[in-house]
Amino acid sequence: MKVYKTEMKTNTGQIAVYFLLFMILFQVSCKSDEMAVPQAGDFLLSKPANLETDVVSLAEFTWSPAENATSYHLVVSVNADFTAPATDISKITDTKYTLTSGLAANTRYYWKVIAENKSGSKVASNAGLSFRVKAETPKPSSIGSAYFVSPNGDDNPGNGTLSSPFKTLAFAASMVPPACADTIFLSAGTFEETEPAMIPVGVSVVGAGESKTILSSKGVKIPLTVNSTDPNYKIWYDGSLIQLVSPHNSLFRNTKSTVIAPENGNQTLSGFTIDGENKSLKAGIWVENRDNVTMHHVSFKNLAQRGAVFAPGNKNWYVYPEYYMKGIRIHDCTFLNSGKDLADETLGNLNIAQLDGAEIYNITINDNEGYGIKFIYDGYFKNVKIHDCTITVNESDPKWGEDISIELWNLGTGNEIYNIKCNTWLSIVNHPEMFAVEASIKNMKVYNVRMIDLDGISGKEAIEIGAPHLEVYDSYFENKGIGIAIWDMGRENITIRNNIFFNSVVKDNWAGGPAIYIDNSRVWDFKSIKIYNNVFDTFKYGIRIKGSRILDVDIKNNVFMGTTLSDVESTAQNVIFSNNLKYKGFSTDWKISGVSSQTNNLLMNPGFMLTGEKWNAFYKASSAQSSVVDKGVSVGTPYNGNAPDIGSWEY
């Protein structure tokens, strides 16, 4: 029996030892297997892309594969730190996942994906992308509802009240229904805007004041389908901060498709500043194809391309518009460095086109690169009034000599520019044969303009007239290389009267430095050009006319002071020169060539006051006995006494 028990003990001990060895080997083997599986590799999130908008509620998420991953873990949250996740799905074996439970409309979310295997987990390299879910159609509000936005607010669909405001204008605009006469009120403070504010029709935006409400942006998101390097990007509204845009063609951006009439905007923008943060934002406000829009007391600062745009949209050139925008009023606005000098053209601070009956006034523009007020597309204007504006732009431009204060193309009837203070030229140009038929009212009247070149060395004209049926009067031009230049479509029914052209020194340039320059290099006839009651002080040429087919020029009641080469040099077929006065010329007699007839012209001291500002009293007759009083001839304008006076003022 002892022997038996001893053997049993020995066998039991061996078994225990073997079992222990087996377990050790098993664990070592398992550890080796685990260590043999590498950690998941780097990978990237794909869709939704960062800052993408209009993502569907049941969104699909995609990402690149992570090497060695056995599954993925998707987390979606309204919070950037992924607390309180709206979606938390693990054990995903594909590199995409479509939600089965919808996300909240018009809400920003953040998302990340974690790759997993036995060795651990790896977060996507670009985890934390954000996107916004597409907004639901806002439900109509009661008439005249108010929505409130504050930099301290929250972009939550349930907000928008005074006590719980939205945070951004873009979000507020997406929550306000159209055509209900609602107003979005922006509180005082600085708003950081990263997405475009698409303002529906009938919705107004009102800030606390230009100095109090600042909409600041380094740029807003553009649709993924838009190529910002496309040459046409400069004429698209994409990239502008505030967009009041209605379709203008039945096919998007197809100028050959059916044109759509403007919508009735019936809305106002006022009381805020748009800051482009050192030209990081393309444009401030873009109003496209909407009638009855008013913008006032809005400031634009450091925009990359344009401050504001009011136009129906792009169209085929050399074709009259099917529609014009009406009811546009822009007033009491300020633009600072919000134009752009491109390789092929210079853009304006305020850009306009296809307007009928618009009124633009009390505008202040200061820019060291762009134009002041400029057409966009190919212009077209009727009954537009631009007045009481102060514009200061760059006097040294490598392409154009100097930038333009106001440039308008394709002027129909009833337009006026008046009460303007500026330092550079006005350009008024029509395409050939556009608005060529004379009507009962002028295509354009320009009057009460005070243009003073700041550095005194300009070689450019004060006004470029390339449109017919135009009148310039009661204006003052100082130190411009040419006073007024008439060419191209400025071929007929042009009147230049009662203006003062003054140079501090005689100027010379490719045109000879004349006060009035007329040049016909085309195949049409120039006719009915009238130059009445002006003062030309210190010019190389008083009036210079070049080219053929210039049929008639009427020069009457003007004062020529200090002309150094020629009072009139002409190749025109018929020039009438009468009742003009010359004083202190380079000779004691008139220096005239190419004039058909000369009558009643005087060589004597005009008897001007020669005191005060030159645009005010300087060139007025000092007494009833002055040489200019009652020495003119009737040209159809009112006068005192027995006959009109010579010069720009009537005693």
C-alpha positions as MATLAB code, in Angstrom:
seq = 'MKVYKTEMKTNTGQIAVYFLLFMILFQVSCKSDEMAVPQAGDFLLSKPANLETDVVSLAEFTWSPAENATSYHLVVSVNADFTAPATDISKITDTKYTLTSGLAANTRYYWKVIAENKSGSKVASNAGLSFRVKAETPKPSSIGSAYFVSPNGDDNPGNGTLSSPFKTLAFAASMVPPACADTIFLSAGTFEETEPAMIPVGVSVVGAGESKTILSSKGVKIPLTVNSTDPNYKIWYDGSLIQLVSPHNSLFRNTKSTVIAPENGNQTLSGFTIDGENKSLKAGIWVENRDNVTMHHVSFKNLAQRGAVFAPGNKNWYVYPEYYMKGIRIHDCTFLNSGKDLADETLGNLNIAQLDGAEIYNITINDNEGYGIKFIYDGYFKNVKIHDCTITVNESDPKWGEDISIELWNLGTGNEIYNIKCNTWLSIVNHPEMFAVEASIKNMKVYNVRMIDLDGISGKEAIEIGAPHLEVYDSYFENKGIGIAIWDMGRENITIRNNIFFNSVVKDNWAGGPAIYIDNSRVWDFKSIKIYNNVFDTFKYGIRIKGSRILDVDIKNNVFMGTTLSDVESTAQNVIFSNNLKYKGFSTDWKISGVSSQTNNLLMNPGFMLTGEKWNAFYKASSAQSSVVDKGVSVGTPYNGNAPDIGSWEY';
ca = [
       0.000    0.000    0.000;
       2.855    2.421    0.753;
       4.313    1.787   -2.609;
       1.004    2.545   -4.268;
       0.539    5.836   -2.395;
       4.044    6.970   -3.251;
       3.474    6.441   -6.964;
       0.214    8.285   -6.809;
       1.868   11.329   -5.189;
       4.589   11.311   -7.777;
       2.114   11.251  -10.700;
      -0.005   14.032   -9.225;
       3.010   16.322   -8.767;
       4.158   15.749  -12.309;
       0.737   16.589  -13.632;
       0.705   19.827  -11.653;
       4.109   20.805  -12.960;
       3.109   19.998  -16.539;
      -0.085   22.019  -16.169;
       1.817   24.990  -14.798;
       4.298   24.860  -17.664;
       1.458   24.634  -20.167;
      -0.268   27.706  -18.769;
       2.923   29.736  -18.873;
       3.572   28.748  -22.464;
      -0.053   29.531  -23.425;
       0.108   33.008  -21.941;
       3.425   33.698  -23.647;
       1.926   32.527  -26.918;
      -1.080   34.804  -26.489;
       1.145   37.755  -25.670;
       3.175   37.056  -28.774;
       0.023   36.987  -30.892;
      -1.114   40.349  -29.499;
       2.263   41.934  -30.003;
       2.264   40.674  -33.572;
      -0.767   42.919  -34.504;
       0.456   46.481  -35.352;
      -1.551   49.504  -34.218;
      -3.995   50.984  -36.750;
      -2.370   53.372  -39.239;
      -3.068   57.021  -40.021;
      -6.206   57.882  -41.954;
      -8.328   60.929  -42.898;
     -11.961   61.968  -42.721;
     -13.476   62.758  -46.152;
     -17.153   63.686  -46.114;
     -18.765   65.853  -44.891;
     -15.890   68.207  -45.638;
     -14.849   70.858  -43.172;
     -17.308   73.791  -43.057;
     -19.608   72.092  -45.560;
     -23.174   73.363  -45.482;
     -26.528   71.958  -46.572;
     -25.640   68.449  -45.376;
     -28.711   66.203  -45.269;
     -30.085   65.178  -41.891;
     -29.416   61.469  -42.521;
     -25.835   62.239  -43.433;
     -23.356   59.802  -44.912;
     -19.868   59.879  -43.385;
     -16.855   58.593  -45.302;
     -13.172   58.262  -44.461;
     -10.052   56.656  -45.856;
      -9.098   53.142  -44.649;
      -6.685   52.833  -41.746;
      -4.145   50.058  -42.184;
      -4.629   47.145  -39.727;
      -7.957   48.506  -38.449;
     -10.582   45.862  -37.697;
     -13.409   48.336  -36.960;
     -14.211   52.025  -36.651;
     -15.973   54.187  -34.096;
     -17.957   57.264  -35.331;
     -18.768   60.149  -32.964;
     -20.850   63.212  -33.945;
     -21.550   66.070  -31.539;
     -22.670   69.693  -31.464;
     -19.688   70.318  -29.197;
     -16.116   70.586  -30.446;
     -14.912   68.474  -27.497;
     -17.413   65.736  -28.472;
     -19.262   65.811  -25.167;
     -22.956   64.864  -25.304;
     -22.646   63.123  -28.695;
     -25.664   63.054  -30.985;
     -24.270   59.910  -32.646;
     -21.918   57.339  -31.113;
     -21.589   54.212  -33.260;
     -18.870   51.589  -32.801;
     -17.938   48.293  -34.495;
     -18.293   49.783  -37.992;
     -16.446   47.520  -40.402;
     -16.743   49.735  -43.516;
     -15.135   53.127  -44.262;
     -18.510   54.810  -44.537;
     -21.627   55.033  -42.459;
     -25.079   56.510  -43.125;
     -27.088   57.677  -40.138;
     -30.383   55.980  -39.397;
     -31.467   58.735  -36.997;
     -31.515   62.272  -38.380;
     -29.487   65.208  -37.107;
     -31.131   68.516  -36.209;
     -31.759   70.893  -39.118;
     -29.617   74.002  -39.547;
     -27.246   72.930  -36.776;
     -23.461   72.795  -36.739;
     -21.873   69.480  -35.829;
     -18.337   68.184  -35.295;
     -17.289   64.650  -36.163;
     -14.453   62.221  -35.682;
     -13.681   58.552  -36.386;
     -11.493   56.209  -34.321;
      -9.828   53.177  -35.933;
      -9.584   50.165  -33.627;
      -7.963   46.730  -33.371;
      -6.601   44.414  -30.658;
      -3.570   46.635  -30.211;
      -5.586   49.765  -29.405;
      -7.136   52.737  -31.234;
      -6.111   55.605  -33.534;
      -8.038   58.882  -34.095;
      -8.245   60.269  -37.656;
      -5.535   62.845  -38.313;
      -8.063   65.554  -39.194;
     -10.666   64.671  -36.570;
     -12.898   67.555  -35.559;
     -14.221   68.636  -38.958;
     -17.416   70.649  -38.707;
     -20.451   70.842  -40.961;
     -23.921   72.343  -40.914;
     -27.085   70.387  -41.563;
     -29.381   71.787  -44.220;
     -32.014   74.196  -42.933;
     -35.659   73.336  -43.062;
     -37.939   75.852  -44.755;
     -38.636   78.483  -42.091;
     -42.221   78.628  -40.966;
     -44.002   81.931  -41.643;
     -43.989   84.408  -38.812;
     -46.514   87.065  -37.992;
     -46.213   90.262  -39.973;
     -43.264   92.362  -38.892;
     -41.582   89.880  -36.582;
     -38.189   90.808  -35.128;
     -35.227   88.467  -34.847;
     -32.193   89.331  -32.762;
     -28.520   88.498  -33.242;
     -25.655   89.079  -30.810;
     -21.978   88.044  -30.748;
     -22.789   86.445  -27.392;
     -25.787   84.536  -28.736;
     -26.195   80.924  -29.804;
     -27.034   79.596  -33.269;
     -29.823   77.373  -32.077;
     -33.020   77.038  -34.125;
     -35.069   77.826  -31.027;
     -33.353   81.172  -30.444;
     -33.701   84.573  -32.089;
     -35.429   86.462  -29.309;
     -34.058   89.515  -27.546;
     -33.224   87.438  -24.456;
     -31.912   84.441  -26.453;
     -30.433   85.821  -29.675;
     -28.750   84.027  -32.544;
     -24.966   84.327  -32.793;
     -24.364   84.948  -36.510;
     -26.187   86.813  -39.256;
     -25.786   83.847  -41.611;
     -27.676   81.532  -39.254;
     -30.346   84.127  -38.516;
     -30.932   84.684  -42.256;
     -31.497   80.956  -42.728;
     -34.143   80.894  -39.984;
     -36.230   83.862  -41.131;
     -39.039   83.167  -43.614;
     -39.279   85.268  -46.786;
     -41.781   87.987  -47.677;
     -43.138   88.587  -44.158;
     -41.666   92.078  -43.598;
     -39.421   90.697  -40.850;
     -36.308   92.450  -39.534;
     -33.064   90.966  -38.266;
     -31.616   93.263  -35.613;
     -27.871   93.135  -35.023;
     -26.734   94.231  -31.576;
     -23.641   96.313  -30.889;
     -20.433   94.299  -30.988;
     -18.118   92.544  -33.428;
     -19.487   89.522  -35.287;
     -17.081   86.979  -36.754;
     -18.850   85.669  -39.860;
     -17.564   82.618  -41.738;
     -20.588   81.772  -43.903;
     -22.559   83.922  -46.352;
     -25.746   85.519  -45.044;
     -28.381   84.735  -47.683;
     -31.115   87.267  -46.974;
     -34.593   86.284  -48.240;
     -36.875   88.790  -49.980;
     -38.819   91.009  -47.617;
     -36.259   90.678  -44.806;
     -34.370   93.741  -43.564;
     -31.096   93.809  -41.628;
     -30.609   96.652  -39.150;
     -27.557   97.185  -36.962;
     -27.002   99.383  -33.923;
     -24.939  101.862  -35.979;
     -21.875  101.875  -38.219;
     -19.496  102.456  -35.308;
     -21.220   99.937  -33.046;
     -22.075   96.891  -35.159;
     -19.125   95.361  -36.993;
     -19.484   92.365  -39.291;
     -15.931   91.074  -39.566;
     -14.851   88.247  -41.859;
     -11.678   86.674  -43.169;
     -13.758   85.147  -45.963;
     -16.937   83.115  -46.260;
     -17.439   79.605  -47.532;
     -18.261   79.220  -51.217;
     -20.088   76.205  -52.697;
     -17.928   73.235  -53.612;
     -19.098   73.621  -57.224;
     -17.615   77.134  -57.496;
     -14.047   77.539  -58.701;
     -12.591   80.705  -57.193;
      -9.791   80.692  -59.799;
     -12.280   80.915  -62.681;
     -11.849   84.203  -64.618;
     -15.574   84.878  -64.115;
     -15.379   84.534  -60.337;
     -15.012   88.316  -60.057;
     -18.568   88.790  -61.447;
     -20.205   86.089  -59.297;
     -21.831   86.803  -55.960;
     -20.159   83.766  -54.365;
     -17.727   84.866  -51.676;
     -19.672   87.992  -50.677;
     -20.786   88.292  -47.068;
     -24.394   89.489  -47.419;
     -26.262   88.133  -50.432;
     -29.651   89.357  -51.612;
     -29.778   87.177  -54.700;
     -32.702   86.148  -56.885;
     -32.363   84.150  -60.132;
     -31.961   86.209  -63.297;
     -31.804   83.376  -65.841;
     -33.903   80.221  -66.128;
     -30.649   78.245  -66.334;
     -28.122   79.118  -63.659;
     -25.393   81.406  -65.012;
     -26.402   80.769  -68.608;
     -26.763   84.160  -70.264;
     -28.440   82.574  -73.298;
     -31.321   81.157  -71.266;
     -34.579   82.955  -70.542;
     -34.170   86.105  -68.465;
     -36.208   86.244  -65.247;
     -37.755   89.489  -63.980;
     -36.400   90.897  -60.692;
     -38.139   89.908  -57.460;
     -39.602   92.541  -55.154;
     -37.047   92.779  -52.365;
     -38.923   95.354  -50.284;
     -36.072   95.379  -47.775;
     -33.494   97.631  -46.119;
     -29.891   97.197  -45.008;
     -28.583   99.753  -42.520;
     -26.581  100.559  -39.436;
     -23.431   98.431  -39.575;
     -19.876   98.146  -40.886;
     -18.448   95.295  -42.941;
     -14.749   94.757  -42.258;
     -12.944   92.546  -44.781;
      -9.999   92.083  -42.426;
      -7.191   93.366  -44.609;
      -8.854   92.318  -47.877;
      -9.540   88.719  -46.863;
     -13.264   88.951  -47.785;
     -14.209   89.150  -51.486;
     -17.180   91.538  -51.236;
     -19.455   93.044  -48.611;
     -23.007   93.184  -50.021;
     -24.225   91.717  -53.321;
     -27.777   92.562  -54.434;
     -28.717   90.643  -57.577;
     -31.998   90.888  -59.477;
     -34.113   92.440  -56.717;
     -36.231   95.588  -56.894;
     -36.949   97.964  -54.020;
     -33.821   97.533  -51.944;
     -32.482  100.391  -49.818;
     -29.010  100.492  -48.294;
     -28.054  103.360  -46.014;
     -25.608  104.109  -43.205;
     -23.468  101.094  -44.045;
     -19.661  101.273  -44.090;
     -17.312   99.038  -46.069;
     -13.714   98.578  -45.031;
     -10.833   96.735  -46.708;
     -12.779   94.377  -49.000;
     -10.711   92.286  -51.421;
     -12.595   93.087  -54.651;
     -15.768   95.101  -54.235;
     -17.576   96.865  -51.444;
     -21.146   96.520  -52.736;
     -22.852   95.367  -55.945;
     -26.365   96.257  -57.167;
     -27.105   94.618  -60.519;
     -29.445   92.054  -62.124;
     -26.571   89.751  -63.125;
     -24.430   88.991  -66.141;
     -25.922   89.286  -69.634;
     -24.964   89.104  -73.271;
     -23.049   92.213  -74.286;
     -24.275   94.676  -76.932;
     -27.885   93.711  -76.191;
     -30.394   95.950  -74.442;
     -31.520   94.494  -71.088;
     -34.902   92.823  -70.861;
     -35.283   94.093  -67.295;
     -33.849   96.811  -65.092;
     -33.746   96.812  -61.304;
     -36.036   99.528  -59.936;
     -36.555  101.162  -56.565;
     -32.856  101.079  -55.617;
     -31.743  103.706  -53.076;
     -28.178  103.836  -51.752;
     -27.283  106.704  -49.454;
     -25.107  107.796  -46.542;
     -22.589  104.998  -47.038;
     -18.807  105.011  -46.675;
     -16.281  102.902  -48.587;
     -12.628  102.569  -47.582;
     -10.119  100.668  -49.746;
     -12.732   98.258  -51.071;
     -11.922   98.220  -54.802;
      -9.344   96.112  -56.608;
      -6.739   96.562  -59.307;
      -6.729   93.345  -61.376;
      -4.444   92.465  -64.258;
      -7.109   93.259  -66.880;
      -9.386   95.771  -65.177;
      -9.935   97.776  -62.024;
     -12.997   97.064  -59.865;
     -15.036   99.660  -58.031;
     -16.003  100.221  -54.424;
     -19.670  100.593  -55.385;
     -20.615   98.570  -58.493;
     -23.899   99.036  -60.352;
     -25.677   97.908  -63.537;
     -29.086   97.808  -65.211;
     -30.731  100.321  -62.900;
     -33.785  102.409  -63.746;
     -34.719  105.230  -61.395;
     -32.013  104.505  -58.814;
     -30.856  107.255  -56.460;
     -27.332  107.178  -55.040;
     -26.272  110.015  -52.746;
     -24.187  111.057  -49.736;
     -21.538  108.472  -50.611;
     -17.948  108.849  -49.384;
     -15.218  106.774  -51.037;
     -11.502  106.702  -50.263;
      -9.370  104.096  -52.021;
      -5.685  103.694  -52.847;
      -6.262  100.965  -55.457;
      -9.769  100.681  -56.903;
     -12.298  102.924  -58.654;
     -15.034  104.833  -56.878;
     -18.470  104.144  -58.430;
     -18.227  101.797  -61.394;
     -20.470   99.797  -63.715;
     -20.362   95.998  -63.521;
     -21.096   93.617  -66.417;
     -21.745   96.089  -69.259;
     -23.720   98.659  -67.329;
     -26.984  100.149  -68.727;
     -28.685  102.944  -66.838;
     -31.849  105.006  -67.119;
     -33.059  107.813  -64.844;
     -30.248  107.186  -62.356;
     -29.263  110.079  -60.068;
     -25.806  110.086  -58.434;
     -25.266  113.157  -56.303;
     -23.672  114.724  -53.226;
     -20.741  112.309  -53.156;
     -17.095  112.773  -52.155;
     -14.665  110.449  -53.931;
     -10.893  110.294  -53.523;
      -8.971  107.595  -55.394;
      -5.408  106.909  -56.508;
      -3.873  109.516  -58.841;
      -1.068  107.198  -59.937;
      -2.141  103.991  -61.645;
       0.311  102.049  -63.876;
      -2.403  100.956  -66.335;
      -4.829  103.857  -66.548;
      -2.715  106.838  -65.492;
      -5.027  107.352  -62.542;
      -8.060  105.556  -61.167;
     -11.573  106.731  -62.051;
     -13.971  108.395  -59.618;
     -17.131  107.434  -61.565;
     -17.254  105.151  -64.612;
     -20.568  104.291  -66.280;
     -21.257  102.440  -69.523;
     -24.361  102.504  -71.723;
     -26.368  105.485  -70.614;
     -29.991  105.752  -71.648;
     -32.158  108.782  -70.988;
     -32.609  110.724  -67.773;
     -29.326  110.084  -65.943;
     -27.657  112.773  -63.811;
     -24.387  113.184  -61.910;
     -24.238  116.296  -59.746;
     -22.843  117.862  -56.575;
     -19.736  115.683  -56.738;
     -16.362  116.432  -55.120;
     -13.574  114.259  -56.488;
      -9.925  114.245  -57.528;
      -9.937  112.066  -60.667;
     -11.834  111.672  -63.888;
     -15.355  110.684  -64.837;
     -15.802  108.219  -67.699;
     -19.122  108.060  -69.563;
     -19.113  105.592  -72.464;
     -21.698  103.810  -74.633;
     -21.307  100.838  -76.933;
     -21.689  101.770  -80.624;
     -25.309  102.537  -81.515;
     -26.578  102.011  -77.946;
     -29.035  104.782  -76.981;
     -27.915  106.684  -80.072;
     -31.335  108.169  -80.927;
     -31.873  111.639  -79.523;
     -34.787  111.901  -77.101;
     -36.562  114.831  -75.486;
     -34.211  114.610  -72.478;
     -30.462  114.046  -72.386;
     -28.895  110.664  -71.805;
     -26.720  112.254  -69.111;
     -26.362  115.589  -67.352;
     -23.198  116.286  -65.355;
     -23.218  119.440  -63.262;
     -21.900  121.033  -60.080;
     -18.818  118.819  -60.110;
     -15.710  120.098  -58.310;
     -12.713  118.075  -59.450;
      -9.323  119.073  -58.057;
      -6.241  117.007  -58.770;
      -4.402  116.668  -55.455;
      -0.788  116.440  -56.645;
      -1.338  118.801  -59.575;
       0.453  116.649  -62.155;
      -2.386  114.723  -63.829;
      -2.134  113.828  -67.495;
      -5.709  112.484  -67.617;
      -8.907  114.160  -68.703;
     -11.455  115.482  -66.228;
     -14.362  113.926  -68.130;
     -14.255  111.313  -70.872;
     -17.320  111.629  -73.074;
     -17.899  108.522  -75.146;
     -21.711  108.719  -75.168;
     -24.119  110.882  -77.197;
     -26.746  113.342  -75.961;
     -24.869  114.634  -72.966;
     -24.477  117.971  -71.177;
     -21.737  119.136  -68.781;
     -22.260  122.445  -66.997;
     -21.665  124.557  -63.876;
     -18.541  122.574  -62.923;
     -14.937  123.274  -61.925;
     -11.906  121.274  -63.078;
      -8.426  121.990  -61.716;
      -5.050  120.655  -62.858;
      -6.237  117.935  -65.203;
      -4.133  117.041  -68.251;
      -7.166  117.449  -70.536;
     -10.335  119.230  -69.504;
     -12.954  117.275  -71.449;
     -12.242  114.669  -74.120;
     -14.943  113.719  -76.656;
     -14.509  110.581  -78.760;
     -16.013  107.251  -79.801;
     -19.766  107.328  -79.163;
     -19.636  110.906  -77.887;
     -20.389  111.921  -81.398;
     -23.447  114.147  -81.288;
     -25.643  116.448  -79.264;
     -22.921  117.309  -76.748;
     -23.100  120.566  -74.800;
     -20.261  121.864  -72.605;
     -21.234  125.128  -70.942;
     -20.630  127.386  -67.965;
     -17.622  125.464  -66.678;
     -14.249  126.601  -65.365;
     -11.053  124.832  -66.471;
      -7.975  125.931  -64.523;
      -4.372  124.771  -64.468;
      -1.777  126.099  -62.050;
       0.853  125.434  -64.746;
       0.597  124.680  -68.453;
       0.312  120.929  -69.042;
       1.511  118.920  -71.999;
       0.635  115.330  -72.941;
      -0.030  113.159  -75.992;
      -3.113  115.283  -76.822;
      -1.260  118.566  -76.343;
      -2.815  119.481  -73.009;
      -6.061  121.100  -74.295;
      -9.042  122.280  -72.263;
     -11.407  120.632  -74.777;
     -10.246  117.775  -77.015;
     -12.414  116.266  -79.783;
     -11.079  113.286  -81.724;
     -12.987  111.320  -84.368;
     -11.100  108.214  -85.456;
     -14.261  106.253  -86.327;
     -16.488  106.009  -89.381;
     -19.481  107.938  -88.101;
     -20.307  111.638  -88.116;
     -19.702  113.996  -85.192;
     -22.287  116.749  -85.094;
     -24.042  119.281  -82.913;
     -21.209  119.855  -80.442;
     -21.699  123.091  -78.490;
     -19.072  124.811  -76.329;
     -20.595  127.810  -74.558;
     -19.715  130.198  -71.725;
     -16.668  128.427  -70.338;
     -13.444  129.817  -68.856;
     -10.153  128.233  -69.985;
      -7.280  129.385  -67.758;
      -3.656  128.336  -68.457;
      -3.677  125.727  -71.214;
      -1.396  124.929  -74.118;
      -4.448  124.597  -76.371;
      -7.844  126.058  -75.642;
      -9.791  123.738  -77.963;
      -8.205  121.081  -80.176;
     -10.234  119.154  -82.782;
      -8.737  116.226  -84.727;
     -10.078  113.762  -87.275;
     -12.558  113.874  -90.138;
     -16.355  113.860  -90.418;
     -16.701  116.401  -87.623;
     -19.558  118.305  -89.161;
     -20.266  121.200  -86.831;
     -18.850  122.666  -83.632;
     -20.301  125.828  -82.110;
     -17.909  127.838  -79.878;
     -19.462  130.915  -78.269;
     -19.190  133.165  -75.202;
     -16.006  131.556  -73.838;
     -13.019  133.223  -72.120;
      -9.500  132.106  -73.083;
      -6.860  133.114  -70.511;
      -3.196  132.264  -70.832;
      -3.260  129.904  -73.808;
       0.376  129.365  -74.826;
       0.152  127.736  -78.266;
      -3.253  127.879  -79.913;
      -6.703  129.055  -78.892;
      -8.443  126.782  -81.394;
      -6.883  124.199  -83.710;
      -9.420  122.323  -85.812;
      -9.887  119.894  -88.692;
     -13.672  120.035  -88.421;
     -15.762  120.855  -91.467;
     -17.720  123.670  -89.837;
     -16.638  125.589  -86.719;
     -18.498  128.728  -85.674;
     -16.393  130.946  -83.378;
     -18.152  134.018  -82.056;
     -18.423  136.365  -79.056;
     -15.429  134.860  -77.266;
     -12.865  136.858  -75.262;
      -9.094  136.392  -74.989;
      -6.794  137.814  -72.333;
      -3.099  137.343  -71.580;
      -2.497  134.913  -74.392;
       0.894  134.170  -75.862;
       0.216  136.825  -78.523;
      -1.829  139.977  -78.793;
      -4.104  138.329  -81.356;
      -6.149  135.170  -81.644;
      -4.244  132.056  -82.706;
      -6.868  130.043  -84.572;
      -6.814  127.489  -87.395;
      -9.581  125.551  -89.116;
     -12.408  127.865  -88.044;
     -15.172  128.501  -90.592;
     -16.306  131.879  -89.296;
     -15.197  134.381  -86.626;
     -17.406  137.205  -85.401;
     -17.547  139.624  -82.472;
     -14.564  138.178  -80.627;
     -12.757  140.385  -78.098;
      -9.138  140.892  -77.035;
      -9.212  142.616  -73.630;
      -9.213  142.287  -69.859;
     -12.451  140.533  -68.858;
     -12.761  142.511  -65.631;
     -13.114  139.499  -63.319;
     -13.059  139.807  -59.524;
      -9.969  137.531  -59.260;
     -10.539  136.980  -55.537;
     -11.934  134.093  -53.522;
     -12.070  130.442  -54.484;
     -11.754  129.882  -58.204;
     -14.919  127.770  -58.328;
     -16.877  130.464  -56.535;
     -16.323  134.172  -57.240;
     -12.903  134.355  -58.893;
     -14.131  134.505  -62.500;
     -17.212  136.644  -61.887;
     -17.516  140.109  -63.361;
     -16.384  142.702  -60.840;
     -18.931  145.271  -62.022;
     -21.554  146.006  -64.626;
     -18.826  147.727  -66.625;
     -16.691  144.567  -66.919;
     -15.835  143.623  -70.492;
     -17.728  140.326  -70.362;
     -21.103  141.774  -69.321;
     -23.751  141.720  -72.075;
     -21.115  140.889  -74.698;
     -22.261  137.370  -75.473;
     -24.736  135.954  -77.919;
     -27.882  134.031  -77.043;
     -27.317  130.269  -76.892;
     -30.673  129.261  -75.400;
     -29.892  129.621  -71.683;
     -31.373  132.315  -69.382;
     -29.491  135.614  -68.990;
     -29.782  139.046  -67.419;
     -29.568  142.387  -69.202;
     -29.530  143.015  -72.914;
     -27.482  139.972  -73.886;
     -25.771  137.018  -72.227;
     -22.433  137.607  -70.530;
     -19.218  135.998  -71.722;
     -17.734  133.420  -69.361;
     -19.204  131.022  -66.846;
     -21.105  133.507  -64.654;
     -23.978  135.859  -65.387;
     -23.624  139.244  -63.654;
];
